[in-house]
Amino acid sequence: MVLLSLLLSVAAFVYLLYAMLRAERF
């Protein structure tokens, strides 16, 4: 399903962004 793929892509992007912000803090 396209919607599921899009959701997974967005989730991965958000997770990556969160990881970057966390790395900057430390």
CHARMM internal coordinates of N, CA and C (Angstrom, degrees):
IC EDIT
DIST 1 N 1 CA 1.4703
DIST 1 CA 1 C 1.5360
ANGL 1 N 1 CA 1 C 109.54
DIST 1 C 2 N 1.3140
ANGL 1 CA 1 C 2 N 115.69
DIHE 1 N 1 CA 1 C 2 N 138.96
DIST 2 N 2 CA 1.4660
ANGL 1 C 2 N 2 CA 120.25
DIHE 1 CA 1 C 2 N 2 CA -177.81
DIST 2 CA 2 C 1.5257
ANGL 2 N 2 CA 2 C 111.01
DIHE 1 C 2 N 2 CA 2 C -68.80
DIST 2 C 3 N 1.3389
ANGL 2 CA 2 C 3 N 116.36
DIHE 2 N 2 CA 2 C 3 N -40.68
DIST 3 N 3 CA 1.4620
ANGL 2 C 3 N 3 CA 120.74
DIHE 2 CA 2 C 3 N 3 CA -177.82
DIST 3 CA 3 C 1.5236
ANGL 3 N 3 CA 3 C 110.59
DIHE 2 C 3 N 3 CA 3 C -60.54
DIST 3 C 4 N 1.3212
ANGL 3 CA 3 C 4 N 116.32
DIHE 3 N 3 CA 3 C 4 N -42.67
DIST 4 N 4 CA 1.4677
ANGL 3 C 4 N 4 CA 120.79
DIHE 3 CA 3 C 4 N 4 CA -179.27
DIST 4 CA 4 C 1.5273
ANGL 4 N 4 CA 4 C 110.11
DIHE 3 C 4 N 4 CA 4 C -63.58
DIST 4 C 5 N 1.3250
ANGL 4 CA 4 C 5 N 115.84
DIHE 4 N 4 CA 4 C 5 N -41.29
DIST 5 N 5 CA 1.4720
ANGL 4 C 5 N 5 CA 120.60
DIHE 4 CA 4 C 5 N 5 CA -179.91
DIST 5 CA 5 C 1.5247
ANGL 5 N 5 CA 5 C 109.97
DIHE 4 C 5 N 5 CA 5 C -64.13
DIST 5 C 6 N 1.3235
ANGL 5 CA 5 C 6 N 116.34
DIHE 5 N 5 CA 5 C 6 N -41.43
DIST 6 N 6 CA 1.4595
ANGL 5 C 6 N 6 CA 120.62
DIHE 5 CA 5 C 6 N 6 CA -179.86
DIST 6 CA 6 C 1.5239
ANGL 6 N 6 CA 6 C 110.25
DIHE 5 C 6 N 6 CA 6 C -65.06
DIST 6 C 7 N 1.3239
ANGL 6 CA 6 C 7 N 115.98
DIHE 6 N 6 CA 6 C 7 N -42.73
DIST 7 N 7 CA 1.4644
ANGL 6 C 7 N 7 CA 120.73
DIHE 6 CA 6 C 7 N 7 CA -179.93
DIST 7 CA 7 C 1.5254
ANGL 7 N 7 CA 7 C 110.30
DIHE 6 C 7 N 7 CA 7 C -62.26
DIST 7 C 8 N 1.3200
ANGL 7 CA 7 C 8 N 116.15
DIHE 7 N 7 CA 7 C 8 N -42.49
DIST 8 N 8 CA 1.4678
ANGL 7 C 8 N 8 CA 120.88
DIHE 7 CA 7 C 8 N 8 CA 179.96
DIST 8 CA 8 C 1.5307
ANGL 8 N 8 CA 8 C 110.05
DIHE 7 C 8 N 8 CA 8 C -64.13
DIST 8 C 9 N 1.3197
ANGL 8 CA 8 C 9 N 116.10
DIHE 8 N 8 CA 8 C 9 N -39.40
DIST 9 N 9 CA 1.4647
ANGL 8 C 9 N 9 CA 120.65
DIHE 8 CA 8 C 9 N 9 CA 179.90
DIST 9 CA 9 C 1.5267
ANGL 9 N 9 CA 9 C 110.65
DIHE 8 C 9 N 9 CA 9 C -64.53
DIST 9 C 10 N 1.3197
ANGL 9 CA 9 C 10 N 116.18
DIHE 9 N 9 CA 9 C 10 N -43.25
DIST 10 N 10 CA 1.4658
ANGL 9 C 10 N 10 CA 120.78
DIHE 9 CA 9 C 10 N 10 CA 179.50
DIST 10 CA 10 C 1.5248
ANGL 10 N 10 CA 10 C 110.06
DIHE 9 C 10 N 10 CA 10 C -65.22
DIST 10 C 11 N 1.3298
ANGL 10 CA 10 C 11 N 116.48
DIHE 10 N 10 CA 10 C 11 N -41.87
DIST 11 N 11 CA 1.4699
ANGL 10 C 11 N 11 CA 121.16
DIHE 10 CA 10 C 11 N 11 CA -179.90
DIST 11 CA 11 C 1.5251
ANGL 11 N 11 CA 11 C 110.04
DIHE 10 C 11 N 11 CA 11 C -61.76
DIST 11 C 12 N 1.3246
ANGL 11 CA 11 C 12 N 116.45
DIHE 11 N 11 CA 11 C 12 N -42.50
DIST 12 N 12 CA 1.4667
ANGL 11 C 12 N 12 CA 120.72
DIHE 11 CA 11 C 12 N 12 CA -179.83
DIST 12 CA 12 C 1.5321
ANGL 12 N 12 CA 12 C 110.12
DIHE 11 C 12 N 12 CA 12 C -65.14
DIST 12 C 13 N 1.3240
ANGL 12 CA 12 C 13 N 116.85
DIHE 12 N 12 CA 12 C 13 N -39.63
DIST 13 N 13 CA 1.4631
ANGL 12 C 13 N 13 CA 121.16
DIHE 12 CA 12 C 13 N 13 CA -179.82
DIST 13 CA 13 C 1.5255
ANGL 13 N 13 CA 13 C 110.87
DIHE 12 C 13 N 13 CA 13 C -64.87
DIST 13 C 14 N 1.3399
ANGL 13 CA 13 C 14 N 115.86
DIHE 13 N 13 CA 13 C 14 N -44.00
DIST 14 N 14 CA 1.4674
ANGL 13 C 14 N 14 CA 120.93
DIHE 13 CA 13 C 14 N 14 CA 179.21
DIST 14 CA 14 C 1.5238
ANGL 14 N 14 CA 14 C 110.16
DIHE 13 C 14 N 14 CA 14 C -63.49
DIST 14 C 15 N 1.3290
ANGL 14 CA 14 C 15 N 116.30
DIHE 14 N 14 CA 14 C 15 N -41.40
DIST 15 N 15 CA 1.4683
ANGL 14 C 15 N 15 CA 120.45
DIHE 14 CA 14 C 15 N 15 CA -179.92
DIST 15 CA 15 C 1.5245
ANGL 15 N 15 CA 15 C 110.37
DIHE 14 C 15 N 15 CA 15 C -63.56
DIST 15 C 16 N 1.3194
ANGL 15 CA 15 C 16 N 115.95
DIHE 15 N 15 CA 15 C 16 N -40.34
DIST 16 N 16 CA 1.4648
ANGL 15 C 16 N 16 CA 120.45
DIHE 15 CA 15 C 16 N 16 CA 179.62
DIST 16 CA 16 C 1.5276
ANGL 16 N 16 CA 16 C 110.08
DIHE 15 C 16 N 16 CA 16 C -65.64
DIST 16 C 17 N 1.3305
ANGL 16 CA 16 C 17 N 115.95
DIHE 16 N 16 CA 16 C 17 N -42.34
DIST 17 N 17 CA 1.4565
ANGL 16 C 17 N 17 CA 120.71
DIHE 16 CA 16 C 17 N 17 CA 179.90
DIST 17 CA 17 C 1.5264
ANGL 17 N 17 CA 17 C 110.05
DIHE 16 C 17 N 17 CA 17 C -62.89
DIST 17 C 18 N 1.3293
ANGL 17 CA 17 C 18 N 116.38
DIHE 17 N 17 CA 17 C 18 N -42.23
DIST 18 N 18 CA 1.4635
ANGL 17 C 18 N 18 CA 121.66
DIHE 17 CA 17 C 18 N 18 CA 179.44
DIST 18 CA 18 C 1.5218
ANGL 18 N 18 CA 18 C 110.35
DIHE 17 C 18 N 18 CA 18 C -63.41
DIST 18 C 19 N 1.3265
ANGL 18 CA 18 C 19 N 116.49
DIHE 18 N 18 CA 18 C 19 N -40.97
DIST 19 N 19 CA 1.4644
ANGL 18 C 19 N 19 CA 121.07
DIHE 18 CA 18 C 19 N 19 CA 179.99
DIST 19 CA 19 C 1.5310
ANGL 19 N 19 CA 19 C 109.97
DIHE 18 C 19 N 19 CA 19 C -64.79
DIST 19 C 20 N 1.3265
ANGL 19 CA 19 C 20 N 117.27
DIHE 19 N 19 CA 19 C 20 N -38.47
DIST 20 N 20 CA 1.4648
ANGL 19 C 20 N 20 CA 120.98
DIHE 19 CA 19 C 20 N 20 CA 179.85
DIST 20 CA 20 C 1.5224
ANGL 20 N 20 CA 20 C 110.30
DIHE 19 C 20 N 20 CA 20 C -66.16
DIST 20 C 21 N 1.3310
ANGL 20 CA 20 C 21 N 116.71
DIHE 20 N 20 CA 20 C 21 N -44.53
DIST 21 N 21 CA 1.4628
ANGL 20 C 21 N 21 CA 120.53
DIHE 20 CA 20 C 21 N 21 CA 179.71
DIST 21 CA 21 C 1.5194
ANGL 21 N 21 CA 21 C 110.24
DIHE 20 C 21 N 21 CA 21 C -62.59
DIST 21 C 22 N 1.3209
ANGL 21 CA 21 C 22 N 116.45
DIHE 21 N 21 CA 21 C 22 N -39.98
DIST 22 N 22 CA 1.4580
ANGL 21 C 22 N 22 CA 121.12
DIHE 21 CA 21 C 22 N 22 CA -179.22
DIST 22 CA 22 C 1.5309
ANGL 22 N 22 CA 22 C 109.80
DIHE 21 C 22 N 22 CA 22 C -66.55
DIST 22 C 23 N 1.3212
ANGL 22 CA 22 C 23 N 116.68
DIHE 22 N 22 CA 22 C 23 N -38.74
DIST 23 N 23 CA 1.4669
ANGL 22 C 23 N 23 CA 120.75
DIHE 22 CA 22 C 23 N 23 CA -179.27
DIST 23 CA 23 C 1.5346
ANGL 23 N 23 CA 23 C 109.58
DIHE 22 C 23 N 23 CA 23 C -66.87
DIST 23 C 24 N 1.3206
ANGL 23 CA 23 C 24 N 116.53
DIHE 23 N 23 CA 23 C 24 N -35.78
DIST 24 N 24 CA 1.4603
ANGL 23 C 24 N 24 CA 120.20
DIHE 23 CA 23 C 24 N 24 CA -179.71
DIST 24 CA 24 C 1.5206
ANGL 24 N 24 CA 24 C 110.93
DIHE 23 C 24 N 24 CA 24 C -66.35
DIST 24 C 25 N 1.3098
ANGL 24 CA 24 C 25 N 116.20
DIHE 24 N 24 CA 24 C 25 N -36.49
DIST 25 N 25 CA 1.4566
ANGL 24 C 25 N 25 CA 120.91
DIHE 24 CA 24 C 25 N 25 CA -177.69
DIST 25 CA 25 C 1.5298
ANGL 25 N 25 CA 25 C 110.67
DIHE 24 C 25 N 25 CA 25 C -63.92
DIST 25 C 26 N 1.3267
ANGL 25 CA 25 C 26 N 117.72
DIHE 25 N 25 CA 25 C 26 N -40.45
DIST 26 N 26 CA 1.4718
ANGL 25 C 26 N 26 CA 121.39
DIHE 25 CA 25 C 26 N 26 CA -175.65
DIST 26 CA 26 C 1.5231
ANGL 26 N 26 CA 26 C 113.60
DIHE 25 C 26 N 26 CA 26 C -85.04
END
COOR INIT
IC SEED 1 N 1 CA 1 C
IC BUILD
